Amino acid sequence: MWRRGEGEVLLYDLTSSYFEGEMEPNPKAKQGYSRDGRPDGLQVVIAQVVTTDGFPLADEVMNGNTIDSTTLSGFWDKIESTYGKAKRM
């Protein structure tokens, strides 16, 4: 059972941002699932973890063709290595 003070709730969200123009020099700009309805363009995926108060703890820009379901485990490892292990949800 979770009790106040024993754990921490973190919120995780993903979004994408597309580019107009040539982005060949940016190795993360790839075609992928577009949340902006622009599957024809290059994009990046942006991930962020925040506290319930909205305080950002970590963010990362990923390749534009990154599959959403593959991102959480790596981010979880990043949070634990930075802030230590805790009873988080």
Backbone as XML, in Angstrom:
<?xml version="1.0"?>
<chain id="A" units="angstrom">
  <residue number="1" name="MET">
    <atom name="N" x="0.840" y="-1.181" z="0.000"/>
    <atom name="CA" x="0.000" y="0.000" z="0.000"/>
    <atom name="C" x="0.883" y="1.241" z="0.000"/>
  </residue>
  <residue number="2" name="TRP">
    <atom name="N" x="0.549" y="2.186" z="-0.861"/>
    <atom name="CA" x="1.313" y="3.422" z="-0.951"/>
    <atom name="C" x="0.821" y="4.418" z="0.071"/>
  </residue>
  <residue number="3" name="ARG">
    <atom name="N" x="1.743" y="5.003" z="0.810"/>
    <atom name="CA" x="1.390" y="6.018" z="1.804"/>
    <atom name="C" x="2.108" y="7.314" z="1.481"/>
  </residue>
  <residue number="4" name="ARG">
    <atom name="N" x="1.462" y="8.406" z="1.788"/>
    <atom name="CA" x="2.054" y="9.717" z="1.548"/>
    <atom name="C" x="3.424" y="9.796" z="2.215"/>
  </residue>
  <residue number="5" name="GLY">
    <atom name="N" x="4.395" y="10.315" z="1.473"/>
    <atom name="CA" x="5.742" y="10.436" z="2.003"/>
    <atom name="C" x="6.616" y="9.236" z="1.698"/>
  </residue>
  <residue number="6" name="GLU">
    <atom name="N" x="6.023" y="8.108" z="1.338"/>
    <atom name="CA" x="6.814" y="6.916" z="1.040"/>
    <atom name="C" x="7.138" y="6.785" z="-0.438"/>
  </residue>
  <residue number="7" name="GLY">
    <atom name="N" x="6.410" y="7.454" z="-1.266"/>
    <atom name="CA" x="6.597" y="7.299" z="-2.698"/>
    <atom name="C" x="6.556" y="8.622" z="-3.406"/>
  </residue>
  <residue number="8" name="GLU">
    <atom name="N" x="6.686" y="8.525" z="-4.714"/>
    <atom name="CA" x="6.710" y="9.726" z="-5.520"/>
    <atom name="C" x="6.010" y="9.414" z="-6.840"/>
  </residue>
  <residue number="9" name="VAL">
    <atom name="N" x="5.126" y="10.308" z="-7.257"/>
    <atom name="CA" x="4.439" y="10.155" z="-8.534"/>
    <atom name="C" x="5.140" y="11.058" z="-9.541"/>
  </residue>
  <residue number="10" name="LEU">
    <atom name="N" x="5.553" y="10.485" z="-10.660"/>
    <atom name="CA" x="6.165" y="11.247" z="-11.739"/>
    <atom name="C" x="5.300" y="11.106" z="-12.980"/>
  </residue>
  <residue number="11" name="LEU">
    <atom name="N" x="5.231" y="12.155" z="-13.761"/>
    <atom name="CA" x="4.450" y="12.157" z="-14.987"/>
    <atom name="C" x="5.406" y="12.157" z="-16.182"/>
  </residue>
  <residue number="12" name="TYR">
    <atom name="N" x="5.101" y="11.332" z="-17.168"/>
    <atom name="CA" x="5.957" y="11.156" z="-18.342"/>
    <atom name="C" x="5.132" y="11.445" z="-19.582"/>
  </residue>
  <residue number="13" name="ASP">
    <atom name="N" x="5.677" y="12.245" z="-20.488"/>
    <atom name="CA" x="4.936" y="12.583" z="-21.691"/>
    <atom name="C" x="5.877" y="12.670" z="-22.883"/>
  </residue>
  <residue number="14" name="LEU">
    <atom name="N" x="5.322" y="12.374" z="-24.049"/>
    <atom name="CA" x="6.049" y="12.465" z="-25.306"/>
    <atom name="C" x="5.316" y="13.406" z="-26.245"/>
  </residue>
  <residue number="15" name="THR">
    <atom name="N" x="6.062" y="14.096" z="-27.071"/>
    <atom name="CA" x="5.496" y="14.866" z="-28.155"/>
    <atom name="C" x="6.475" y="14.804" z="-29.316"/>
  </residue>
  <residue number="16" name="SER">
    <atom name="N" x="6.053" y="15.308" z="-30.449"/>
    <atom name="CA" x="6.962" y="15.375" z="-31.590"/>
    <atom name="C" x="6.926" y="16.781" z="-32.152"/>
  </residue>
  <residue number="17" name="SER">
    <atom name="N" x="7.983" y="17.148" z="-32.832"/>
    <atom name="CA" x="8.051" y="18.444" z="-33.485"/>
    <atom name="C" x="8.666" y="18.233" z="-34.857"/>
  </residue>
  <residue number="18" name="TYR">
    <atom name="N" x="8.018" y="18.776" z="-35.879"/>
    <atom name="CA" x="8.511" y="18.572" z="-37.234"/>
    <atom name="C" x="9.292" y="19.792" z="-37.716"/>
  </residue>
  <residue number="19" name="PHE">
    <atom name="N" x="10.066" y="19.581" z="-38.757"/>
    <atom name="CA" x="10.899" y="20.622" z="-39.326"/>
    <atom name="C" x="10.436" y="20.953" z="-40.729"/>
  </residue>
  <residue number="20" name="GLU">
    <atom name="N" x="10.591" y="22.183" z="-41.101"/>
    <atom name="CA" x="10.418" y="22.578" z="-42.487"/>
    <atom name="C" x="11.793" y="22.975" z="-42.997"/>
  </residue>
  <residue number="21" name="GLY">
    <atom name="N" x="12.095" y="22.579" z="-44.224"/>
    <atom name="CA" x="13.419" y="22.841" z="-44.775"/>
    <atom name="C" x="14.272" y="21.594" z="-44.702"/>
  </residue>
  <residue number="22" name="GLU">
    <atom name="N" x="15.527" y="21.740" z="-45.005"/>
    <atom name="CA" x="16.431" y="20.592" z="-45.032"/>
    <atom name="C" x="17.033" y="20.349" z="-43.655"/>
  </residue>
  <residue number="23" name="MET">
    <atom name="N" x="16.946" y="19.101" z="-43.217"/>
    <atom name="CA" x="17.459" y="18.742" z="-41.899"/>
    <atom name="C" x="18.476" y="17.609" z="-41.965"/>
  </residue>
  <residue number="24" name="GLU">
    <atom name="N" x="19.071" y="17.385" z="-43.116"/>
    <atom name="CA" x="20.037" y="16.294" z="-43.222"/>
    <atom name="C" x="21.180" y="16.396" z="-42.203"/>
  </residue>
  <residue number="25" name="PRO">
    <atom name="N" x="21.639" y="17.608" z="-41.846"/>
    <atom name="CA" x="22.728" y="17.674" z="-40.856"/>
    <atom name="C" x="22.329" y="17.205" z="-39.456"/>
  </residue>
  <residue number="26" name="ASN">
    <atom name="N" x="21.038" y="17.184" z="-39.148"/>
    <atom name="CA" x="20.588" y="16.759" z="-37.824"/>
    <atom name="C" x="20.346" y="15.250" z="-37.844"/>
  </residue>
  <residue number="27" name="PRO">
    <atom name="N" x="21.185" y="14.462" z="-37.175"/>
    <atom name="CA" x="21.043" y="13.007" z="-37.241"/>
    <atom name="C" x="19.778" y="12.475" z="-36.553"/>
  </residue>
  <residue number="28" name="LYS">
    <atom name="N" x="19.140" y="13.253" z="-35.696"/>
    <atom name="CA" x="17.930" y="12.794" z="-35.010"/>
    <atom name="C" x="16.665" y="13.066" z="-35.813"/>
  </residue>
  <residue number="29" name="ALA">
    <atom name="N" x="16.743" y="13.909" z="-36.829"/>
    <atom name="CA" x="15.574" y="14.239" z="-37.641"/>
    <atom name="C" x="15.265" y="13.068" z="-38.569"/>
  </residue>
  <residue number="30" name="LYS">
    <atom name="N" x="14.150" y="12.398" z="-38.303"/>
    <atom name="CA" x="13.743" y="11.206" z="-39.058"/>
    <atom name="C" x="12.243" y="11.274" z="-39.339"/>
  </residue>
  <residue number="31" name="GLN">
    <atom name="N" x="11.803" y="10.503" z="-40.309"/>
    <atom name="CA" x="10.367" y="10.367" z="-40.532"/>
    <atom name="C" x="9.825" y="9.334" z="-39.561"/>
  </residue>
  <residue number="32" name="GLY">
    <atom name="N" x="8.684" y="9.640" z="-38.971"/>
    <atom name="CA" x="8.065" y="8.733" z="-38.011"/>
    <atom name="C" x="6.624" y="9.112" z="-37.788"/>
  </residue>
  <residue number="33" name="TYR">
    <atom name="N" x="6.014" y="8.545" z="-36.742"/>
    <atom name="CA" x="4.628" y="8.858" z="-36.415"/>
    <atom name="C" x="4.531" y="10.337" z="-36.035"/>
  </residue>
  <residue number="34" name="SER">
    <atom name="N" x="3.739" y="11.089" z="-36.770"/>
    <atom name="CA" x="3.638" y="12.530" z="-36.545"/>
    <atom name="C" x="2.378" y="12.875" z="-35.763"/>
  </residue>
  <residue number="35" name="ARG">
    <atom name="N" x="2.539" y="13.437" z="-34.589"/>
    <atom name="CA" x="1.403" y="13.910" z="-33.797"/>
    <atom name="C" x="0.842" y="15.207" z="-34.384"/>
  </residue>
  <residue number="36" name="ASP">
    <atom name="N" x="1.599" y="15.822" z="-35.289"/>
    <atom name="CA" x="1.180" y="17.072" z="-35.921"/>
    <atom name="C" x="0.457" y="16.840" z="-37.245"/>
  </residue>
  <residue number="37" name="GLY">
    <atom name="N" x="0.256" y="15.588" z="-37.627"/>
    <atom name="CA" x="-0.395" y="15.289" z="-38.886"/>
    <atom name="C" x="0.482" y="15.579" z="-40.092"/>
  </residue>
  <residue number="38" name="ARG">
    <atom name="N" x="1.805" y="15.515" z="-39.898"/>
    <atom name="CA" x="2.750" y="15.797" z="-40.979"/>
    <atom name="C" x="3.680" y="14.613" z="-41.204"/>
  </residue>
  <residue number="39" name="PRO">
    <atom name="N" x="3.161" y="13.494" z="-41.675"/>
    <atom name="CA" x="4.009" y="12.323" z="-41.884"/>
    <atom name="C" x="5.009" y="12.481" z="-43.024"/>
  </residue>
  <residue number="40" name="ASP">
    <atom name="N" x="4.887" y="13.560" z="-43.791"/>
    <atom name="CA" x="5.773" y="13.782" z="-44.923"/>
    <atom name="C" x="7.091" y="14.444" z="-44.532"/>
  </residue>
  <residue number="41" name="GLY">
    <atom name="N" x="7.207" y="14.942" z="-43.301"/>
    <atom name="CA" x="8.389" y="15.703" z="-42.912"/>
    <atom name="C" x="9.255" y="14.990" z="-41.892"/>
  </residue>
  <residue number="42" name="LEU">
    <atom name="N" x="10.432" y="15.556" z="-41.698"/>
    <atom name="CA" x="11.346" y="15.049" z="-40.676"/>
    <atom name="C" x="10.949" y="15.632" z="-39.329"/>
  </residue>
  <residue number="43" name="GLN">
    <atom name="N" x="11.172" y="14.863" z="-38.281"/>
    <atom name="CA" x="10.778" y="15.302" z="-36.948"/>
    <atom name="C" x="11.724" y="14.730" z="-35.902"/>
  </residue>
  <residue number="44" name="VAL">
    <atom name="N" x="11.565" y="15.206" z="-34.674"/>
    <atom name="CA" x="12.202" y="14.624" z="-33.499"/>
    <atom name="C" x="11.101" y="14.301" z="-32.496"/>
  </residue>
  <residue number="45" name="VAL">
    <atom name="N" x="11.376" y="13.370" z="-31.587"/>
    <atom name="CA" x="10.471" y="13.035" z="-30.490"/>
    <atom name="C" x="11.066" y="13.644" z="-29.227"/>
  </residue>
  <residue number="46" name="ILE">
    <atom name="N" x="10.235" y="14.318" z="-28.453"/>
    <atom name="CA" x="10.688" y="14.976" z="-27.229"/>
    <atom name="C" x="9.987" y="14.322" z="-26.047"/>
  </residue>
  <residue number="47" name="ALA">
    <atom name="N" x="10.781" y="13.872" z="-25.076"/>
    <atom name="CA" x="10.246" y="13.226" z="-23.875"/>
    <atom name="C" x="10.567" y="14.091" z="-22.662"/>
  </residue>
  <residue number="48" name="GLN">
    <atom name="N" x="9.654" y="14.080" z="-21.690"/>
    <atom name="CA" x="9.882" y="14.849" z="-20.471"/>
    <atom name="C" x="9.239" y="14.152" z="-19.281"/>
  </residue>
  <residue number="49" name="VAL">
    <atom name="N" x="9.919" y="14.210" z="-18.146"/>
    <atom name="CA" x="9.392" y="13.723" z="-16.874"/>
    <atom name="C" x="9.247" y="14.925" z="-15.959"/>
  </residue>
  <residue number="50" name="VAL">
    <atom name="N" x="8.045" y="15.062" z="-15.359"/>
    <atom name="CA" x="7.787" y="16.160" z="-14.431"/>
    <atom name="C" x="7.170" y="15.621" z="-13.152"/>
  </residue>
  <residue number="51" name="THR">
    <atom name="N" x="7.272" y="16.391" z="-12.083"/>
    <atom name="CA" x="6.603" y="16.054" z="-10.829"/>
    <atom name="C" x="5.134" y="16.445" z="-10.952"/>
  </residue>
  <residue number="52" name="THR">
    <atom name="N" x="4.333" y="16.063" z="-9.976"/>
    <atom name="CA" x="2.916" y="16.442" z="-10.002"/>
    <atom name="C" x="2.732" y="17.945" z="-9.850"/>
  </residue>
  <residue number="53" name="ASP">
    <atom name="N" x="3.755" y="18.646" z="-9.390"/>
    <atom name="CA" x="3.712" y="20.111" z="-9.303"/>
    <atom name="C" x="4.140" y="20.764" z="-10.608"/>
  </residue>
  <residue number="54" name="GLY">
    <atom name="N" x="4.529" y="19.942" z="-11.592"/>
    <atom name="CA" x="4.951" y="20.471" z="-12.888"/>
    <atom name="C" x="6.424" y="20.798" z="-12.982"/>
  </residue>
  <residue number="55" name="PHE">
    <atom name="N" x="7.212" y="20.420" z="-11.962"/>
    <atom name="CA" x="8.641" y="20.684" z="-11.976"/>
    <atom name="C" x="9.327" y="19.663" z="-12.889"/>
  </residue>
  <residue number="56" name="PRO">
    <atom name="N" x="10.020" y="20.110" z="-13.942"/>
    <atom name="CA" x="10.675" y="19.160" z="-14.845"/>
    <atom name="C" x="11.904" y="18.527" z="-14.206"/>
  </residue>
  <residue number="57" name="LEU">
    <atom name="N" x="11.996" y="17.205" z="-14.303"/>
    <atom name="CA" x="13.152" y="16.490" z="-13.776"/>
    <atom name="C" x="14.127" y="16.084" z="-14.867"/>
  </residue>
  <residue number="58" name="ALA">
    <atom name="N" x="13.611" y="15.738" z="-16.024"/>
    <atom name="CA" x="14.485" y="15.287" z="-17.108"/>
    <atom name="C" x="13.759" y="15.448" z="-18.433"/>
  </residue>
  <residue number="59" name="ASP">
    <atom name="N" x="14.548" y="15.677" z="-19.471"/>
    <atom name="CA" x="13.983" y="15.698" z="-20.814"/>
    <atom name="C" x="15.032" y="15.150" z="-21.771"/>
  </residue>
  <residue number="60" name="GLU">
    <atom name="N" x="14.553" y="14.758" z="-22.926"/>
    <atom name="CA" x="15.450" y="14.186" z="-23.919"/>
    <atom name="C" x="14.839" y="14.348" z="-25.305"/>
  </residue>
  <residue number="61" name="VAL">
    <atom name="N" x="15.689" y="14.646" z="-26.271"/>
    <atom name="CA" x="15.277" y="14.700" z="-27.667"/>
    <atom name="C" x="15.764" y="13.408" z="-28.314"/>
  </residue>
  <residue number="62" name="MET">
    <atom name="N" x="14.819" y="12.673" z="-28.922"/>
    <atom name="CA" x="15.119" y="11.366" z="-29.516"/>
    <atom name="C" x="14.909" y="11.406" z="-31.022"/>
  </residue>
  <residue number="63" name="ASN">
    <atom name="N" x="15.376" y="10.376" z="-31.687"/>
    <atom name="CA" x="15.172" y="10.253" z="-33.122"/>
    <atom name="C" x="13.684" y="10.336" z="-33.450"/>
  </residue>
  <residue number="64" name="GLY">
    <atom name="N" x="13.366" y="10.931" z="-34.576"/>
    <atom name="CA" x="11.986" y="11.124" z="-34.990"/>
    <atom name="C" x="11.232" y="9.849" z="-35.284"/>
  </residue>
  <residue number="65" name="ASN">
    <atom name="N" x="11.946" y="8.753" z="-35.501"/>
    <atom name="CA" x="11.275" y="7.477" z="-35.773"/>
    <atom name="C" x="11.260" y="6.563" z="-34.553"/>
  </residue>
  <residue number="66" name="THR">
    <atom name="N" x="11.489" y="7.127" z="-33.365"/>
    <atom name="CA" x="11.467" y="6.355" z="-32.130"/>
    <atom name="C" x="10.039" y="5.903" z="-31.829"/>
  </residue>
  <residue number="67" name="ILE">
    <atom name="N" x="9.868" y="4.644" z="-31.497"/>
    <atom name="CA" x="8.554" y="4.094" z="-31.158"/>
    <atom name="C" x="8.258" y="4.425" z="-29.696"/>
  </residue>
  <residue number="68" name="ASP">
    <atom name="N" x="7.091" y="5.016" z="-29.452"/>
    <atom name="CA" x="6.723" y="5.487" z="-28.107"/>
    <atom name="C" x="6.941" y="4.436" z="-27.022"/>
  </residue>
  <residue number="69" name="SER">
    <atom name="N" x="6.491" y="3.224" z="-27.278"/>
    <atom name="CA" x="6.528" y="2.186" z="-26.242"/>
    <atom name="C" x="7.943" y="1.752" z="-25.875"/>
  </residue>
  <residue number="70" name="THR">
    <atom name="N" x="8.951" y="2.180" z="-26.613"/>
    <atom name="CA" x="10.332" y="1.792" z="-26.306"/>
    <atom name="C" x="11.068" y="2.831" z="-25.473"/>
  </residue>
  <residue number="71" name="THR">
    <atom name="N" x="10.420" y="3.941" z="-25.140"/>
    <atom name="CA" x="11.133" y="5.050" z="-24.515"/>
    <atom name="C" x="11.151" y="5.029" z="-22.993"/>
  </residue>
  <residue number="72" name="LEU">
    <atom name="N" x="10.139" y="4.467" z="-22.357"/>
    <atom name="CA" x="9.992" y="4.603" z="-20.907"/>
    <atom name="C" x="11.092" y="3.910" z="-20.113"/>
  </residue>
  <residue number="73" name="SER">
    <atom name="N" x="11.500" y="2.710" z="-20.494"/>
    <atom name="CA" x="12.492" y="1.987" z="-19.686"/>
    <atom name="C" x="13.823" y="2.735" z="-19.627"/>
  </residue>
  <residue number="74" name="GLY">
    <atom name="N" x="14.249" y="3.315" z="-20.724"/>
    <atom name="CA" x="15.491" y="4.084" z="-20.714"/>
    <atom name="C" x="15.378" y="5.332" z="-19.875"/>
  </residue>
  <residue number="75" name="PHE">
    <atom name="N" x="14.231" y="5.975" z="-19.926"/>
    <atom name="CA" x="14.016" y="7.161" z="-19.119"/>
    <atom name="C" x="13.958" y="6.808" z="-17.643"/>
  </residue>
  <residue number="76" name="TRP">
    <atom name="N" x="13.327" y="5.687" z="-17.318"/>
    <atom name="CA" x="13.254" y="5.227" z="-15.929"/>
    <atom name="C" x="14.668" y="5.036" z="-15.372"/>
  </residue>
  <residue number="77" name="ASP">
    <atom name="N" x="15.541" y="4.411" z="-16.165"/>
    <atom name="CA" x="16.936" y="4.211" z="-15.749"/>
    <atom name="C" x="17.636" y="5.551" z="-15.513"/>
  </residue>
  <residue number="78" name="LYS">
    <atom name="N" x="17.368" y="6.517" z="-16.391"/>
    <atom name="CA" x="17.971" y="7.849" z="-16.252"/>
    <atom name="C" x="17.528" y="8.518" z="-14.947"/>
  </residue>
  <residue number="79" name="ILE">
    <atom name="N" x="16.244" y="8.430" z="-14.611"/>
    <atom name="CA" x="15.724" y="9.030" z="-13.375"/>
    <atom name="C" x="16.350" y="8.356" z="-12.159"/>
  </residue>
  <residue number="80" name="GLU">
    <atom name="N" x="16.414" y="7.021" z="-12.165"/>
    <atom name="CA" x="16.981" y="6.318" z="-11.012"/>
    <atom name="C" x="18.474" y="6.591" z="-10.854"/>
  </residue>
  <residue number="81" name="SER">
    <atom name="N" x="19.214" y="6.704" z="-11.948"/>
    <atom name="CA" x="20.642" y="6.972" z="-11.822"/>
    <atom name="C" x="20.902" y="8.404" z="-11.357"/>
  </residue>
  <residue number="82" name="THR">
    <atom name="N" x="20.003" y="9.325" z="-11.683"/>
    <atom name="CA" x="20.179" y="10.722" z="-11.284"/>
    <atom name="C" x="19.664" y="10.990" z="-9.877"/>
  </residue>
  <residue number="83" name="TYR">
    <atom name="N" x="18.483" y="10.467" z="-9.545"/>
    <atom name="CA" x="17.824" y="10.802" z="-8.286"/>
    <atom name="C" x="17.771" y="9.664" z="-7.284"/>
  </residue>
  <residue number="84" name="GLY">
    <atom name="N" x="18.294" y="8.495" z="-7.649"/>
    <atom name="CA" x="18.272" y="7.354" z="-6.754"/>
    <atom name="C" x="16.965" y="6.578" z="-6.878"/>
  </residue>
  <residue number="85" name="LYS">
    <atom name="N" x="16.982" y="5.371" z="-6.332"/>
    <atom name="CA" x="15.784" y="4.534" z="-6.388"/>
    <atom name="C" x="14.805" y="4.968" z="-5.302"/>
  </residue>
  <residue number="86" name="ALA">
    <atom name="N" x="13.542" y="4.917" z="-5.661"/>
    <atom name="CA" x="12.471" y="5.266" z="-4.723"/>
    <atom name="C" x="11.237" y="4.485" z="-5.122"/>
  </residue>
  <residue number="87" name="LYS">
    <atom name="N" x="10.222" y="4.566" z="-4.299"/>
    <atom name="CA" x="8.939" y="3.945" z="-4.625"/>
    <atom name="C" x="8.185" y="4.903" z="-5.530"/>
  </residue>
  <residue number="88" name="ARG">
    <atom name="N" x="8.469" y="4.804" z="-6.824"/>
    <atom name="CA" x="7.861" y="5.741" z="-7.782"/>
    <atom name="C" x="6.810" y="5.048" z="-8.597"/>
  </residue>
  <residue number="89" name="MET">
    <atom name="N" x="5.841" y="5.851" z="-9.058"/>
    <atom name="CA" x="4.837" y="5.370" z="-10.000"/>
    <atom name="C" x="4.913" y="6.260" z="-11.217"/>
  </residue>
</chain>
